[in-house]
Amino acid sequence: MIIDRIALVLTIVGALNWGSIGLFGFDLVAFLCGGQMSMLSRIIYALVGIAGLWCITLLFREREEGHAANA
């Protein structure tokens, strides 16, 4: 599903951002969007959070039949 892929990409973006904060103390989203409290940063943070919640559903879904075991 396309929503699954979008959610995974956003979750990866969030993970990379948190990794850069943890390792270097550098918030890439805030840097690129004009600070943590800018509207664009807050939208990105919210989308990443929603994507993370969506990805929780991936853990509990049954695998679709017809897909290879390694897919």
PLY file of the C-alpha trace (Angstrom):
ply
format ascii 1.0
element vertex 71
property float x
property float y
property float z
element edge 70
property int vertex1
property int vertex2
end_header
0.00 0.00 0.00
1.28 3.47 -0.83
0.34 4.84 2.61
2.59 2.20 4.20
5.55 3.33 2.12
4.93 7.01 2.84
4.65 6.23 6.54
7.89 4.26 6.47
9.74 7.07 4.68
8.47 9.65 7.18
9.39 7.37 10.08
12.89 6.95 8.67
13.20 10.74 8.32
12.17 11.07 11.97
14.63 8.40 13.05
17.48 10.08 11.19
16.56 13.42 12.72
16.46 11.94 16.24
19.77 10.20 15.55
21.36 13.50 14.58
19.96 15.11 17.73
21.26 12.30 19.92
24.69 12.04 18.34
25.43 15.63 17.42
22.84 17.80 19.18
21.70 19.00 15.74
18.01 19.15 14.75
18.06 18.92 10.96
14.32 19.57 10.54
14.50 22.72 12.64
17.61 23.85 10.78
16.02 23.39 7.37
12.62 24.82 8.32
13.51 27.86 10.39
13.45 26.62 13.97
11.56 24.12 16.07
8.50 26.30 16.48
8.10 27.31 12.84
4.86 26.14 11.27
6.66 23.97 8.69
8.75 22.22 11.37
5.67 21.56 13.47
3.85 20.10 10.45
6.80 17.81 9.69
7.04 16.72 13.35
3.29 16.00 13.38
3.45 14.02 10.13
6.37 11.97 11.44
4.42 11.25 14.63
1.33 10.18 12.70
3.51 8.03 10.44
5.02 6.35 13.49
1.55 5.54 14.78
0.59 4.16 11.37
3.71 1.96 11.34
2.53 0.32 14.56
-0.26 -1.24 12.51
2.35 -2.87 10.27
3.44 -5.00 13.21
0.02 -6.56 13.63
-1.04 -7.13 10.03
-1.23 -10.55 8.48
1.02 -11.01 5.49
-0.87 -10.84 2.23
-1.08 -14.10 0.31
0.61 -14.23 -3.05
3.72 -12.35 -1.88
7.05 -14.11 -1.65
8.17 -15.03 1.86
11.11 -12.60 1.65
9.14 -9.67 0.24
0 1
1 2
2 3
3 4
4 5
5 6
6 7
7 8
8 9
9 10
10 11
11 12
12 13
13 14
14 15
15 16
16 17
17 18
18 19
19 20
20 21
21 22
22 23
23 24
24 25
25 26
26 27
27 28
28 29
29 30
30 31
31 32
32 33
33 34
34 35
35 36
36 37
37 38
38 39
39 40
40 41
41 42
42 43
43 44
44 45
45 46
46 47
47 48
48 49
49 50
50 51
51 52
52 53
53 54
54 55
55 56
56 57
57 58
58 59
59 60
60 61
61 62
62 63
63 64
64 65
65 66
66 67
67 68
68 69
69 70
